[in-house]
């Protein structure tokens, strides 16, 4: 029996999102291996620098034509990217990756509720906070995994993720194509130099470490970005967002398989509550009957659930659609 084209497209889209989530989390695990040599800040700086270089060579942004407002938007986007990535890597240096992603996920969820005009979303936010309460309860009985500084970094990474959503929407509106993302990555790497320069310099001068850093940049940046954009053209917004909501579970599985970080039943309960809250926000969002027509100018959706972007754009931050050609 011949499969319906739309069904094939959906299955392909689901596979692409799963591949993106696996690449992103396994890239973080890859980076974890570099922490003893380069430190988390050095790894983040080098990873963003490598990704920026590769993407800049690919897209060749026409920065000479940018206005001061465009430069400002891109610089702010780079700042949010530096905050999100730097503090997330600092978090997973101290606490299990599954726990860090679960805590970080609270940032975009709070943003979604804050920008929403639907009362039901505050219910989903309450469920997310309940999940955080479960983690707080577990921390009393299992203090080993709950390094206070690591938890703080994860919370700041969540704030950075929320700012990334808003700043990315503005860049999508102000700058055509992926040039804004490439330059924002460069800004992010530069912003992190005060903390990451020693480790990054060590990585650049050691061929083995540099190769690992390149692998991290590809797995944690370029590959997820590409796969998510491809998936967005094949899936409805709500399906895409629900699949992205599974990232805390993917992170916990990656941490277990590659780092031996065991996730107990209480922590799985917290992860399930966070996922339920994210899925709930998605299902209560405005319905989208078909695939999202996303072109390469849409930088904000990368690693962020679509209802959050949708609510942000409702506040006048709608990303510009850029035609191919």
C-alpha positions as CSV (number, residue, x, y, z in Angstrom):
1,X,0.0,0.0,0.0
2,X,1.3,3.4,-0.9
3,X,1.7,5.7,2.0
4,X,0.1,9.1,1.8
5,X,2.6,11.9,1.2
6,X,1.5,13.9,4.2
7,X,1.9,10.9,6.4
8,X,5.5,10.3,5.1
9,X,6.2,14.0,5.7
10,X,4.9,13.8,9.2
11,X,7.0,10.7,10.0
12,X,10.1,12.4,8.5
13,X,9.4,15.5,10.6
14,X,9.1,13.5,13.8
15,X,12.4,11.7,13.0
16,X,14.1,15.0,12.3
17,X,13.0,16.5,15.7
18,X,14.1,13.4,17.5
19,X,17.4,13.5,15.7
20,X,17.8,17.2,16.7
21,X,17.1,16.5,20.4
22,X,19.5,13.6,20.4
23,X,22.2,15.6,18.6
24,X,21.7,18.6,21.1
25,X,21.9,16.4,24.2
26,X,24.6,14.1,23.0
27,X,26.5,17.2,22.0
28,X,26.3,18.4,25.6
29,X,27.6,15.1,26.8
30,X,30.4,15.4,24.2
31,X,31.2,18.8,25.7
32,X,31.2,17.3,29.2
33,X,34.2,15.2,28.2
34,X,36.2,18.4,27.6
35,X,35.4,20.1,30.9
36,X,38.4,18.7,32.8
37,X,40.8,20.1,30.2
38,X,39.1,23.3,29.1
39,X,36.5,24.1,31.8
40,X,32.9,24.7,31.0
41,X,33.4,28.4,30.0
42,X,36.3,27.5,27.7
43,X,34.2,24.7,26.0
44,X,31.3,27.0,25.5
45,X,33.4,29.8,24.0
46,X,35.2,27.4,21.7
47,X,32.0,25.6,20.7
48,X,30.2,28.8,19.8
49,X,33.3,30.2,18.0
50,X,33.6,27.1,15.9
51,X,29.9,27.1,15.1
52,X,30.0,30.8,14.2
53,X,33.0,30.3,11.9
54,X,31.4,27.4,10.0
55,X,28.0,29.1,9.7
56,X,29.6,32.4,8.6
57,X,31.5,30.6,5.8
58,X,28.3,28.9,4.8
59,X,26.0,31.9,4.6
60,X,28.4,34.9,4.2
61,X,26.2,37.5,5.9
62,X,26.1,40.9,4.2
63,X,27.0,42.9,7.4
64,X,28.1,45.9,5.5
65,X,24.4,46.6,4.6
66,X,23.2,46.4,8.2
67,X,21.8,49.4,10.1
68,X,22.7,50.3,13.7
69,X,19.3,48.9,14.8
70,X,20.1,45.5,13.1
71,X,23.5,45.4,14.8
72,X,21.9,46.1,18.1
73,X,19.3,43.3,17.7
74,X,22.0,40.8,16.7
75,X,24.3,41.8,19.5
76,X,21.4,41.4,22.0
77,X,20.7,38.0,20.5
78,X,24.3,37.1,20.9
79,X,24.2,38.2,24.5
80,X,21.2,36.0,25.3
81,X,22.9,33.1,23.5
82,X,26.1,33.6,25.6
83,X,24.0,33.7,28.8
84,X,22.0,30.6,27.9
85,X,24.9,28.5,26.7
86,X,27.5,29.6,29.2
87,X,25.4,29.0,32.3
88,X,24.0,25.8,31.0
89,X,27.4,24.3,30.5
90,X,28.5,25.6,33.9
91,X,25.4,23.8,35.3
92,X,26.1,20.4,33.7
93,X,29.7,20.7,35.0
94,X,28.2,20.5,38.5
95,X,24.8,18.6,38.3
96,X,23.5,15.8,36.1
97,X,22.5,16.8,32.6
98,X,18.9,15.6,32.9
99,X,18.4,17.6,36.1
100,X,20.0,20.7,34.5
101,X,17.7,20.6,31.4
102,X,14.7,20.0,33.6
103,X,15.4,23.1,35.6
104,X,16.4,25.2,32.5
105,X,13.0,24.2,30.9
106,X,11.2,26.3,33.5
107,X,12.5,29.6,31.8
108,X,10.6,29.3,28.5
109,X,7.6,27.9,30.3
110,X,7.3,30.9,32.5
111,X,7.8,33.1,29.5
112,X,4.9,31.3,27.7
113,X,2.6,31.9,30.7
114,X,3.7,35.5,31.1
115,X,2.9,36.3,27.4
116,X,-0.2,34.3,27.3
117,X,-3.8,35.7,27.6
118,X,-5.2,32.2,28.4
119,X,-6.0,31.5,32.0
120,X,-5.4,27.8,31.4
121,X,-1.7,28.4,30.9
122,X,-1.3,29.4,34.5
123,X,-2.6,25.9,35.4
124,X,0.2,24.4,33.3
125,X,2.7,26.8,34.9
126,X,1.5,25.5,38.3
127,X,2.2,22.0,37.2
128,X,5.7,23.0,36.1
129,X,6.2,24.6,39.5
130,X,5.0,21.5,41.1
131,X,7.7,19.6,39.2
132,X,10.2,22.0,40.5
133,X,8.8,21.4,44.0
134,X,9.4,17.7,43.5
135,X,13.0,18.4,42.6
136,X,13.3,20.6,45.7
137,X,11.9,17.8,47.9
138,X,14.4,15.3,46.4
139,X,17.3,17.7,47.0
140,X,16.6,17.5,50.7
141,X,17.0,13.7,50.6
142,X,19.7,13.5,47.9
143,X,21.9,16.5,48.3
144,X,24.8,15.0,46.4
145,X,23.4,15.8,42.9
146,X,22.2,19.3,43.9
147,X,25.2,21.5,43.9
148,X,23.7,24.9,44.8
149,X,25.8,26.7,42.2
150,X,24.9,24.2,39.6
151,X,21.2,24.7,40.3
152,X,21.7,28.5,40.2
153,X,23.4,28.2,36.8
154,X,20.6,26.1,35.4
155,X,18.0,28.7,36.6
156,X,20.0,31.4,34.9
157,X,20.2,29.3,31.8
158,X,16.4,29.1,31.8
159,X,16.3,32.9,32.0
160,X,18.8,33.1,29.1
161,X,16.6,30.7,27.1
162,X,13.5,33.0,27.6
163,X,15.6,36.0,26.5
164,X,16.9,34.0,23.6
165,X,13.3,33.4,22.4
166,X,12.5,37.1,22.5
167,X,15.8,38.3,21.1
168,X,15.7,35.7,18.3
169,X,12.2,36.8,17.2
170,X,13.5,40.4,16.9
171,X,16.5,39.2,14.8
172,X,14.2,37.2,12.6
173,X,12.2,40.4,12.0
174,X,15.3,42.6,11.4
175,X,17.8,40.5,9.5
176,X,17.1,38.3,6.4
177,X,18.5,34.8,6.2
178,X,20.8,33.1,8.7
179,X,23.4,35.9,8.7
180,X,21.9,37.2,12.0
181,X,22.4,33.8,13.7
182,X,26.0,33.5,12.4
183,X,27.0,37.0,13.7
184,X,25.1,36.5,16.9
185,X,27.1,33.3,17.6
186,X,30.3,35.4,17.0
187,X,29.1,38.0,19.5
188,X,28.3,35.2,22.0
189,X,31.8,33.8,21.7
190,X,33.3,37.2,22.2
191,X,31.1,38.0,25.2
192,X,32.3,34.7,26.8
193,X,36.0,35.4,26.2
194,X,36.6,37.0,29.7
195,X,35.7,33.7,31.3
196,X,36.5,31.3,28.5
197,X,39.6,32.6,26.8
198,X,42.2,30.5,28.7
199,X,40.4,27.2,28.0
200,X,39.5,28.2,24.5
201,X,43.2,29.0,23.7
202,X,44.3,25.7,25.1
203,X,41.7,23.9,22.9
204,X,42.8,25.8,19.8
205,X,46.5,24.8,20.3
206,X,45.8,21.1,21.0
207,X,44.7,19.3,17.8
208,X,42.9,16.5,19.7
209,X,40.9,18.9,21.9
210,X,40.2,21.1,18.9
211,X,38.7,18.1,17.0
212,X,36.5,17.3,20.0
213,X,35.4,21.0,20.2
214,X,34.5,20.9,16.5
215,X,32.4,17.8,17.1
216,X,30.7,19.5,20.0
217,X,30.0,22.6,17.8
218,X,28.4,20.5,15.1
219,X,26.4,18.2,17.4
220,X,25.2,21.0,19.8
221,X,24.6,23.8,17.4
222,X,24.7,23.4,13.6
223,X,23.1,20.0,13.3
224,X,20.1,20.6,15.7
225,X,19.5,24.0,14.0
226,X,19.4,22.4,10.5
227,X,17.2,19.5,11.6
228,X,14.7,21.7,13.4
229,X,14.3,24.0,10.4
230,X,13.7,21.0,8.2
231,X,11.2,19.5,10.7
232,X,9.3,22.8,10.9
233,X,8.5,22.6,7.2
234,X,6.9,19.2,7.7
235,X,5.1,19.4,11.0
236,X,2.3,21.5,12.6
237,X,3.4,23.9,15.3
238,X,1.8,21.9,18.1
239,X,3.3,18.6,17.0
240,X,6.7,20.2,16.8
241,X,6.4,21.8,20.2
242,X,5.2,18.6,21.9
243,X,8.2,16.7,20.5
244,X,10.6,19.4,21.8
245,X,9.0,19.1,25.2
246,X,10.6,15.7,25.5
247,X,14.1,17.2,25.7
248,X,14.4,16.8,29.5
249,X,13.7,13.1,29.1
250,X,16.2,12.8,26.2
251,X,18.8,14.6,28.3
252,X,18.3,12.2,31.2
253,X,18.6,9.2,28.9
254,X,21.8,10.6,27.3
255,X,23.3,11.3,30.7
256,X,22.6,7.7,31.7
257,X,23.8,6.0,28.6
258,X,27.0,8.0,28.1
259,X,27.9,9.3,31.6
260,X,26.3,6.8,33.9
261,X,24.1,9.5,35.6
262,X,21.2,7.6,37.1
263,X,17.8,9.3,37.2
264,X,15.6,8.0,40.0
265,X,11.8,7.7,40.1
266,X,11.3,11.0,41.9
267,X,13.3,12.9,39.3
268,X,11.5,11.1,36.5
269,X,8.2,12.3,38.1
270,X,9.5,15.9,38.0
271,X,10.6,15.5,34.4
272,X,7.1,14.1,33.6
273,X,5.4,17.1,35.2
274,X,7.6,19.5,33.2
275,X,6.8,17.7,30.0
276,X,3.1,17.6,30.8
277,X,3.2,21.4,31.5
278,X,4.9,22.0,28.2
279,X,2.6,19.8,26.2
280,X,-0.4,21.5,28.0
281,X,0.8,24.9,26.9
282,X,1.2,23.6,23.4
283,X,-2.3,22.0,23.2
284,X,-4.0,25.1,24.6
285,X,-2.2,27.4,22.2
286,X,-3.8,28.7,19.0
287,X,-4.4,25.8,16.6
288,X,-2.3,25.5,13.4
289,X,-3.9,23.2,10.8
290,X,-0.8,22.7,8.7
291,X,3.0,22.7,8.6
292,X,4.7,26.0,9.4
293,X,6.1,27.8,6.4
294,X,9.4,28.6,8.0
295,X,12.3,29.9,5.9
296,X,15.9,30.4,6.9
297,X,15.2,33.8,8.4
298,X,13.4,32.3,11.4
299,X,16.1,32.0,14.0
300,X,14.0,32.0,17.1
301,X,12.3,28.5,17.0
302,X,15.6,26.7,17.3
303,X,15.5,24.7,20.6
304,X,12.4,26.6,21.7
305,X,8.9,25.4,21.7
306,X,6.7,27.1,19.2
307,X,3.8,28.4,21.4
308,X,6.5,30.5,23.1
309,X,7.4,32.0,19.8
310,X,3.8,32.3,18.8
311,X,2.9,34.2,22.0
312,X,6.0,36.4,21.6
313,X,5.0,37.3,18.1
314,X,1.5,38.2,19.2
315,X,3.2,41.0,21.2
316,X,4.5,42.6,18.0
317,X,7.7,40.5,17.6
318,X,6.6,38.5,14.6
319,X,9.7,37.2,12.7
320,X,10.0,38.1,9.1
321,X,9.5,35.4,6.5
322,X,12.3,35.3,4.0
323,X,11.7,33.9,0.5
324,X,14.3,31.5,-0.9
325,X,16.3,32.6,-3.8
